[in-house]
Amino acid sequence: MITLHEKIDVNRPVEEAFAYVADFRTAQQWDSTTDTARKISKGPVATGTRFELACRYPLGTFALHYTLTRHEPGQVLVLHGTSRFFDVEDEIHFSESATGTRIDYRATFTFRGLLGALAGKFRGGLEKMGRDSVQGLKNALDDKFPAPVLSSSNRRAQQLVFPAITRFTRSGFNKGRKDWLPMSRWMGDKHVVITGANSGLGLATAQALAALGAELTLVIRDERKALGLKQALERETGNGRIHIEIADLSLMAEVERLTQRLKRLEKPIDVLINNAGALFNPRGETSEGFEQSFALLLLSPYRLTLGLKPLLARAGGGRVINVVSGGMYGARLKLPLLEAPREGYSGSAAYARAKRGLMILTEEWAVQWAGEGIVVNAMHPGWANTPGVESSLPLFYRLARPLLRTPEQGADTIVWLAVASEAGLASGKLFLDREPRTTHLFSSTRETEPERAALIQALAGCRRSTPARDCQVVPC
Ligand SMILES: NC(=O)c1ccc[n+]([C@@H]2O[C@H](COP(=O)([O-])OP(=O)(O)OC[C@H]3O[C@@H](n4cnc5c(N)ncnc54)[C@H](OP(=O)(O)O)[C@@H]3O)[C@@H](O)[C@H]2O)c1
C-alpha cells in the first residue's frame, strides 16, 4: 500500500473548488496521467456517480473506474478507483483558507499481484506523479492563463491550405486537444442564451453548460422538443435554472418578440451563442419575404445580438459567440446581393456567404463594443456528425462519416469560448479547437473596407416588417 498526501491553497471560494473537483471528468484537465475522463452513470454528480478515466502508462493506456462514495458539498469527496493494476482511494478535504480554499488530497494505492511486492520500487515515481497532479489541480483552479494564440504548426498549416482543412476532422480535434489548458471558471453565476439548442452542436453545448451549473435560456422553435430537452437536462444535471424560449429565428417578427421578452426580464446575459442554422436546398423565402439562408444565418443573429446588447453590456464582460463555418473560406462577401438570387441558386454558396457576413459582423462588433466590455468571437466546429449535416449534405455525410467529429467535439470550442477565463481576453477572432485562426485561406475572398461598411448599412436598412424587395440597400 502506498499513500500520497499533498496540500494546496487555491485562490477560489470553497464552493467553486469543490464543484470543479467533484465532477471528476475534470481530472483530464489537471492530471497529466489522465488522457480522457467521462461520466458513465446517469444523473447529477452525487454519491454513487461513476467515472471512467483512460490513464497513460509507458506501454499504453488503461481504464480506471471511479465511484464517488462520499460527496459532502463544500467539505469532503471520497472516490474509490479500481483498475487491472491497482485499487485507489482518493480522499479530498476542502476548507476555507486565507487565500480561498485549502485542499487536502490523500490517495492510497493498493497494487495487485506482483506489483504489490514491487510497490516499494516505484514509490518515488508515484510520489512525483502525485505532486505533479495536485500542482496541476492548483494551476487549474488558480486559472491564470494567457490569451489564446495561434500555434506555429497551425500557422504553417494555414499557409499550405490543405493541412488546415484536414484539421476540420476528428483527428484534427485530437491533435488540437493535446495542448489545451484547464477550464475551471465558475458558471453558477452566469446566464447563457443558446439558439438552436435542441440538436447537434447546440444540444452538446447546452448539455455541457448545464452540467457546469450555468443558468440557461434555450431558444428553440418547437415547443414539444423544448419541453423534452428542459426535462432531460434537469434530470441529467440537476440544474434547475433552465428556461426555454420558443421562436422561429428565420422570422424577424419572432426575433423581435423574443428580444422584447428577454429585455422585459431584465436579466443580464453573460453569453449569447448564435448557433441556430441550416443549409437550405432548394431556395426558399420566409413568410416575410426574405431568402431563408440570409434570414436565418445573418439577419437573425444580427437583429438578436443588437437587440440583446444592453443585457450583454449589463452583465459586465458579456460574450457573444457566433457559430460560422469552414465553408465560408470559399466565399466572398457579395454586395449588393446579400440574399441568394433566384437564378443559379446554390444552398452551399448562400450558406457560406451568410457565414462570411456573420464573421465580418463579429470583427466589426468586437471593435465597436470593446469600450462596453463585450467580447465578440466566432468559431467554426470543423466537420461534426449532426442531424443538420446528415440531412442537408447527405453525400458528404456518407463519404466523410468516419472522419466527422462527435457533436461534443464540434461544440467544444463554443463551450470553451463561453467558459474559459482566457477566452474573454480575445475579441473579433475566429476560433477552431480553442485557437484563433485566419478568416481567409485565399486572398480572393477578402472584402474591402467599403464593402464591410456597405454590409453593416445593408443590414441596418432591412427593417422588420419591410418586405425584402423593398429593402433599400439589399435588393432582393
Ligand atoms: N455540424 C457541422 O459540421 C457544422 C459545420 C459548420 C458550421 N455548423 C454550424 O453549426 C450550427 C449548428 O448546426 P448543427 O450541425 O448542430 O445542425 P443541427 O443539428 O441541424 O442543429 C441546428 C439547430 O438550429 C435550429 N434551427 C434551424 N432553423 C431554425 C429556425 N428557423 N429557428 C430556430 N431554430 C432553428 C434547429 O432546430 P430544429 O431542430 O427545430 O430544426 C437546431 O436546433 C449551425 O449554425 C451550422 O451552420 C455546423
The ligand as an SDF file (V2000), in Angstrom:
LIG
                    3D

 48 52  0  0  0  0  0  0  0  0999 V2000
  -22.1100   20.2310  -37.9610 N   0  0  0  0  0  0  0  0  0  0  0  0
  -21.1340   20.8020  -38.6550 C   0  0  0  0  0  0  0  0  0  0  0  0
  -20.2090   20.1400  -39.1400 O   0  0  0  0  0  0  0  0  0  0  0  0
  -21.1450   22.2770  -38.8600 C   0  0  0  0  0  0  0  0  0  0  0  0
  -20.1020   22.8350  -39.6020 C   0  0  0  0  0  0  0  0  0  0  0  0
  -20.0550   24.1990  -39.7590 C   0  0  0  0  0  0  0  0  0  0  0  0
  -20.9960   25.0020  -39.1610 C   0  0  0  0  0  0  0  0  0  0  0  0
  -22.0150   24.4530  -38.4600 N   0  0  0  0  0  0  0  0  0  0  0  0
  -22.9920   25.3580  -37.8510 C   0  0  0  0  0  0  0  0  0  0  0  0
  -23.2760   24.9080  -36.5550 O   0  0  0  0  0  0  0  0  0  0  0  0
  -24.5780   25.3370  -36.1690 C   0  0  0  0  0  0  0  0  0  0  0  0
  -25.3410   24.1530  -35.6160 C   0  0  0  0  0  0  0  0  0  0  0  0
  -25.5310   23.2050  -36.6610 O   0  0  0  0  0  0  0  0  0  0  0  0
  -25.6680   21.6420  -36.4150 P   0  0  0  0  0  0  0  0  0  0  0  0
  -24.6920   20.9930  -37.3040 O   0  0  0  0  0  0  0  0  0  0  0  0
  -25.6540   21.3620  -34.9700 O   0  0  0  0  0  0  0  0  0  0  0  0
  -27.1100   21.3860  -37.0680 O   0  0  0  0  0  0  0  0  0  0  0  0
  -28.4730   20.8420  -36.4680 P   0  0  0  0  0  0  0  0  0  0  0  0
  -28.2480   19.5780  -35.7490 O   0  0  0  0  0  0  0  0  0  0  0  0
  -29.4370   20.8380  -37.6120 O   0  0  0  0  0  0  0  0  0  0  0  0
  -28.8980   21.9720  -35.4280 O   0  0  0  0  0  0  0  0  0  0  0  0
  -29.3530   23.2210  -35.8840 C   0  0  0  0  0  0  0  0  0  0  0  0
  -30.1970   23.8680  -34.8140 C   0  0  0  0  0  0  0  0  0  0  0  0
  -30.6990   25.1170  -35.3380 O   0  0  0  0  0  0  0  0  0  0  0  0
  -32.1160   25.1230  -35.1640 C   0  0  0  0  0  0  0  0  0  0  0  0
  -32.8110   25.9050  -36.1710 N   0  0  0  0  0  0  0  0  0  0  0  0
  -32.8110   25.7300  -37.5190 C   0  0  0  0  0  0  0  0  0  0  0  0
  -33.6470   26.6010  -38.0840 N   0  0  0  0  0  0  0  0  0  0  0  0
  -34.1950   27.3360  -37.0860 C   0  0  0  0  0  0  0  0  0  0  0  0
  -35.1360   28.3840  -37.0420 C   0  0  0  0  0  0  0  0  0  0  0  0
  -35.7130   28.8600  -38.1440 N   0  0  0  0  0  0  0  0  0  0  0  0
  -35.4640   28.9120  -35.8490 N   0  0  0  0  0  0  0  0  0  0  0  0
  -34.9160   28.4280  -34.7210 C   0  0  0  0  0  0  0  0  0  0  0  0
  -34.0150   27.4310  -34.6910 N   0  0  0  0  0  0  0  0  0  0  0  0
  -33.6750   26.8950  -35.8720 C   0  0  0  0  0  0  0  0  0  0  0  0
  -32.5300   23.6680  -35.2650 C   0  0  0  0  0  0  0  0  0  0  0  0
  -33.8340   23.4710  -34.7730 O   0  0  0  0  0  0  0  0  0  0  0  0
  -34.7660   22.2850  -35.3540 P   0  0  0  0  0  0  0  0  0  0  0  0
  -34.3080   21.0160  -34.7060 O   0  0  0  0  0  0  0  0  0  0  0  0
  -36.1400   22.6930  -34.9580 O   0  0  0  0  0  0  0  0  0  0  0  0
  -34.5610   22.2620  -36.8330 O   0  0  0  0  0  0  0  0  0  0  0  0
  -31.4240   23.0220  -34.4470 C   0  0  0  0  0  0  0  0  0  0  0  0
  -31.6830   23.1640  -33.0860 O   0  0  0  0  0  0  0  0  0  0  0  0
  -25.2030   25.9530  -37.4160 C   0  0  0  0  0  0  0  0  0  0  0  0
  -25.0930   27.3460  -37.3570 O   0  0  0  0  0  0  0  0  0  0  0  0
  -24.3470   25.4070  -38.5370 C   0  0  0  0  0  0  0  0  0  0  0  0
  -24.3350   26.2710  -39.6450 O   0  0  0  0  0  0  0  0  0  0  0  0
  -22.1080   23.0970  -38.2960 C   0  0  0  0  0  0  0  0  0  0  0  0
  1  2  1  0
  2  3  2  0
  2  4  1  0
  4  5  1  0
  4 48  2  0
  5  6  2  0
  6  7  1  0
  7  8  2  0
  8  9  1  0
  8 48  1  0
  9 10  1  0
  9 46  1  0
 10 11  1  0
 11 12  1  0
 11 44  1  0
 12 13  1  0
 13 14  1  0
 14 15  2  0
 14 16  1  0
 14 17  1  0
 17 18  1  0
 18 19  2  0
 18 20  1  0
 18 21  1  0
 21 22  1  0
 22 23  1  0
 23 24  1  0
 23 42  1  0
 24 25  1  0
 25 26  1  0
 25 36  1  0
 26 27  1  0
 26 35  1  0
 27 28  2  0
 28 29  1  0
 29 30  1  0
 29 35  2  0
 30 31  1  0
 30 32  2  0
 32 33  1  0
 33 34  2  0
 34 35  1  0
 36 37  1  0
 36 42  1  0
 37 38  1  0
 38 39  2  0
 38 40  1  0
 38 41  1  0
 42 43  1  0
 44 45  1  0
 44 46  1  0
 46 47  1  0
M  CHG  2   8   1  16  -1
M  END
$$$$
